[in-house]
Amino acid sequence: MNPTGILVTGVGLALPGASRPADLLRSAPTAGEPAVDPAAVLGRRGLRYKDRASQLALCAARDGLRAAGLLADELTVPGGSVGVVVSSNLGNLDTVCGVADEIRELGVNGISPMGLPNASSNVIASSVAIRYGLRGPNLMVCNGATSGLDAVYWGAAMVAAGRAERILVVGVETRNRWVSGLSGAPEEQLLDGAVALVLERAEAAEARGAVGTAVLGRYARGAGEERCLDRLLDGSGEAPVAWFVPEGGPSTGRLAADVPRSDLSEVFGRSSGALGVLQCAAATGWFAANGADGRRPVLVTSGTDRDDAVAGFLLTPVGAAG
């Protein structure tokens, strides 16, 4: 299934140095910006026993739902019409390692019954759903370099298949000594933040008077960057006007040299499972900052020939002819 035509109707950010999608186009690194304080964003109530990844996801989710017009004091649509897909490869690694340390040092009787549930890989997705009353499908994706775009794809596929009228997709990673140790990257080079997208059927958005910020176009996933780009850029549509590239840059020079390239990891830090969601949010920021630019799409890709797979999406501005 290639679920084209799904709208992005809301974007939420919990990132240092960025409060709106257009801010994702900045070129200066955010390493010196203050970290997001979830308690200042959401208030302390309900956060006490949540791990940082879940707290950041809750911040981005709230703002994404609000931006889409789905959340005021409470949901403005039935909770069963909204599902959740979260992508994070290492988001709760600190909890997992902390629990392992407690078992080693104190035995199983020393484990906190309040903290242990945070060691579950799906805790972020379930926390978001419970907090905001989202009773649709719930999925956690931990899938390596392509994880963020995989999450966007599965969210769009569920909408296209009628499993939900809209899906909240969240990408989140955290910065700590455990992630640094496992990845081999210094802590200051790691992302500490979350990004949320609301994906929605066009008719569902129209029925409630919502206007999208971008449209999901062609998607491809496979082994090798050239093969992925062959499937995305087969000559049947307009050439991309910009390219949000994988961490470390692409392995290929497939696109013309004058197509602007942006490696968001150079600005926000190595983003792992959050990258694809961040890239799609940045594409909506590009449209907001540069106008529709006719029919021309923005290309986003995650993963390179060094990884087990490469994934990519084309996004177009709302109102561009198909």
Stockholm file with secondary structure:
# STOCKHOLM 1.0

chainA/1-322         MNPTGILVTGVGLALPGASRPADLLRSAPTAGEPAVDPAAVLGRRGLRYKDRASQLALCAARDGLRAAGLLADELTVPGGSVGVVVSSNLGNLDTVCGVADEIRELGVNGISPMGLPNASSNVIASSVAIRYGLRGPNLMVCNGATSGLDAVYWGAAMVAAGRAERILVVGVETRNRWVSGLSGAPEEQLLDGAVALVLERAEAAEARGAVGTAVLGRYARGAGEERCLDRLLDGSGEAPVAWFVPEGGPSTGRLAADVPRSDLSEVFGRSSGALGVLQCAAATGWFAANGADGRRPVLVTSGTDRDDAVAGFLLTPVGAAG
#=GR chainA/1-322 SS CCCTTCEEEEEEEEBTTBSSGGGGGCCSCCTTSCCCCHHHHHCSTTTTTCCHHHHHHHHHHHHHHHHTTCBSSSBSSCGGGEEEEEECSSTTHHHHHHHHHHHHHHCGGGSCTTTGGGGSTTHHHHHHHHHHTCCSCEEEECCGGGHHHHHHHHHHHHHHTTSCSEEEEEEEECCSHHHHHHHCCCGGGBCCEEEEEEEECHHHHHHTTCCCSEEEEEEEEESSHHHHHHHHCSSSSCCCSEEECCTTCCSCCCSCTTSCEECTHHHHCBCGGGHHHHHHHHHHHHHHHHCCCTTCCEEEEECCTTSSCEEEEEEECTTCCC
#=GC SS_cons         CCCTTCEEEEEEEEBTTBSSGGGGGCCSCCTTSCCCCHHHHHCSTTTTTCCHHHHHHHHHHHHHHHHTTCBSSSBSSCGGGEEEEEECSSTTHHHHHHHHHHHHHHCGGGSCTTTGGGGSTTHHHHHHHHHHTCCSCEEEECCGGGHHHHHHHHHHHHHHTTSCSEEEEEEEECCSHHHHHHHCCCGGGBCCEEEEEEEECHHHHHHTTCCCSEEEEEEEEESSHHHHHHHHCSSSSCCCSEEECCTTCCSCCCSCTTSCEECTHHHHCBCGGGHHHHHHHHHHHHHHHHCCCTTCCEEEEECCTTSSCEEEEEEECTTCCC
//
